[in-house]
Amino acid sequence: MRKILSAVLSAAILCSAFVGCSSEIQGTTSVNSSPKTSATGNASADTANLSGKLTLNGSTSMAKVCQALGEAFQAKYPDVTVEKGGTGSGDAAKAVSAGTALIGDLSRNMKPEEKPGDYEIVPIAIDGIAIVVHKDNTVSGLSSDQIAKIFTGEITNWKDVGGDDRKITVLGREAASGTRDGFESIFKCAKKCKYAAELSSTGEVVNKIGNDRGSIGYVSLDSLNNSIKAVDIDHVKVNEENIVNGTYKAQRPFIEIYKKGTDSDLVKAWFAFVQSDEGKAVIKKAGLVTVK
């Protein structure tokens, strides 16, 4: 089952890199359910023999934590398959509303036009948005004002913020991205950013910055690797301690949604697991801050 989940997740993330590829990578769900309780309440006794396909759709920033949770969930329920698709938080409500996913993933709060009143909203974690540059970039920290000016095109060379004499390449996410929404809201630069490229997944941002010494972008904290580095913001490092105490300003919620009135043993069992000590340990290991 772990191989199935990993393959589907890889396909979903790779698919988002190609124009014309469908953003909804999941089939129809077939789930038997009976108890009339909320999905975040106690799962029925029948969940010991739980089976079926649990479909998730939405944020690519949540792919890593969803994969980790999915693998642990499948280990607990071997007859369940977890599938994750989507090219951004904008897919979440659409997929759940259309019935092509049971659960939607958003790396931001829901917007009014997404009709949040139609869904149950479950915060599962807090994520830091890391402002990232190439690992060999000599700049190790930026002020909030400098970040805003870089992304809006007022600062165009790294030498103007203490780095090498090199043109800055500004990379961002596509309009539906929760990471972009969070970043632009925090730094008050919505509709003002001048991106050299708008990329469709977190993985693309990481890869491009890892191969371009002049680039800068933003990614989920748990997406950092050895090819890129996060810069301090206003002299504050991005880490769990500073996210929890609120001194690191670039942070946003990871939430999951499902239709109100959903009566599915799979959904009940999923949220019971996510909110359990075992689930929180998986979330924490994925580099995120758990919520109460």
LINWO-V226564 format. One line per field, one symbol per residue. burial: 1 if it has 16 or more other ideal C-beta (glycine too) atoms within 10 Angstrom, else 0. A space follows every 10 residues. Layout:
burial->???
//
This chain:
burial->1000100110 0110110000 0011110010 1010000011 0010001001 0111111111 1111111111 1111011001 1111111111 1111111001 1111111111 0001000011 1101111111 1111001010 1100011111 1100100100 1010000111 1111011111 1111011010 0010110011 1111111111 0111111111 1111000111 1110000101 0110000111 1111111110 0101111111 1111100011 0110011111 00
//
